[in-house]
Amino acid sequence: MVTTPEISTNEWFNRMDKEKQFLLDVIKKTDKPEENLKKFKETLTYANRQEVVERFTKSGFFYLVRETVEDDILEKFKQVEEHFGLSNKQKKNEN
């Protein structure tokens, strides 16, 4: 899934993924948590810059675009299932 650098950076720790929360806890326990969090977000912004996103979207691989923070994750799952032929709807049509 690709998104804007702003969404990927600003929303990274707003998800309740164990891994993301673990990393946030580690950053908070450092000697300079604010500075380290700022550096981490700068790294996310760099990793998700437009040039990288465009390279991926032009690669020929299947991808989804996260337009907003409010995007429906269940709808994204449906799109993936349909693309890879995993949806029940598609399986019924094959029979």
Backbone torsions as a table, in degrees:
resi	resn	phi	psi	omega
1	MET	NA	135.8	176.7
2	VAL	-113.7	155.1	178.9
3	THR	-154.8	-176.3	178.7
4	THR	-76.7	154.8	175.6
5	PRO	-58.7	-32.7	-179.2
6	GLU	-64.6	-46.5	179.9
7	ILE	-66.0	-46.7	-177.5
8	SER	-63.2	-35.8	-178.9
9	THR	-78.6	-49.0	-174.1
10	ASN	-76.2	-23.1	-176.9
11	GLU	-104.1	-1.7	-174.3
12	TRP	-50.8	-49.3	-175.8
13	PHE	-93.8	1.6	177.7
14	ASN	-82.6	-8.4	175.9
15	ARG	-90.3	152.6	-174.7
16	MET	-93.9	19.5	176.1
17	ASP	-55.5	134.8	-179.8
18	LYS	-55.8	-42.8	-176.4
19	GLU	-63.9	-42.0	-179.1
20	LYS	-69.1	-40.6	179.1
21	GLN	-68.4	-35.8	175.8
22	PHE	-61.7	-46.6	-179.8
23	LEU	-62.7	-41.8	178.4
24	LEU	-61.9	-42.5	177.8
25	ASP	-61.1	-41.1	178.5
26	VAL	-63.2	-44.7	179.5
27	ILE	-61.4	-42.6	-179.2
28	LYS	-63.5	-25.7	-178.1
29	LYS	-88.7	-1.7	179.9
30	THR	-76.7	169.1	179.9
31	ASP	-65.2	-30.9	-177.5
32	LYS	-130.4	71.0	-174.1
33	PRO	-61.0	-39.9	-179.0
34	GLU	-65.2	-44.3	179.4
35	GLU	-64.6	-43.2	-179.3
36	ASN	-68.1	-36.9	176.3
37	LEU	-65.4	-40.8	177.4
38	LYS	-60.9	-44.9	179.4
39	LYS	-64.3	-40.3	178.4
40	PHE	-61.5	-44.6	179.8
41	LYS	-65.6	-36.3	176.2
42	GLU	-63.0	-39.1	178.3
43	THR	-65.7	-42.2	176.4
44	LEU	-60.1	-44.9	179.2
45	THR	-60.4	-42.8	179.0
46	TYR	-65.1	-43.9	-177.9
47	ALA	-66.9	-25.9	-177.2
48	ASN	-108.6	22.8	-179.3
49	ARG	-66.0	159.7	-173.9
50	GLN	-54.7	-40.2	-179.7
51	GLU	-58.1	-42.1	180.0
52	VAL	-70.3	-43.3	178.8
53	VAL	-60.7	-44.9	179.7
54	GLU	-64.1	-38.1	177.9
55	ARG	-61.3	-41.1	179.8
56	PHE	-70.4	-45.7	-176.7
57	THR	-67.5	-22.9	178.3
58	LYS	-94.2	4.3	-174.9
59	SER	-77.0	-18.9	-175.9
60	GLY	96.2	-10.3	177.2
61	PHE	-76.3	151.3	174.4
62	PHE	-67.4	139.1	176.8
63	TYR	-151.8	159.9	174.5
64	LEU	-115.6	155.3	178.1
65	VAL	-113.2	127.5	173.5
66	ARG	-93.4	106.8	-176.0
67	GLU	-79.7	-40.4	-177.5
68	THR	-139.4	167.9	176.8
69	VAL	-66.7	-28.5	-176.8
70	GLU	-84.2	2.0	179.0
71	ASP	-49.7	140.6	-178.6
72	ASP	-78.0	112.3	-177.2
73	ILE	-65.2	-33.4	178.5
74	LEU	-65.6	-35.1	175.8
75	GLU	-65.8	-37.9	177.3
76	LYS	-64.2	-41.2	176.5
77	PHE	-60.1	-42.8	179.3
78	LYS	-60.4	-42.4	180.0
79	GLN	-62.7	-40.5	178.4
80	VAL	-66.5	-45.8	179.2
81	GLU	-58.6	-44.8	180.0
82	GLU	-64.7	-43.6	-179.1
83	HIS	-60.5	-42.6	-176.2
84	PHE	-94.3	8.1	177.3
85	GLY	69.0	34.5	-177.2
86	LEU	-104.7	-4.9	-175.6
87	SER	-80.2	146.8	177.7
88	ASN	-61.8	-37.3	179.3
89	LYS	-58.7	-45.6	-178.8
90	GLN	-69.2	-38.0	179.0
91	LYS	-64.6	-38.2	179.1
92	LYS	-65.3	-37.8	-179.7
93	ASN	-68.4	-25.0	-179.9
94	GLU	-76.7	-22.0	-177.7
95	ASN	-84.0	NA	NA
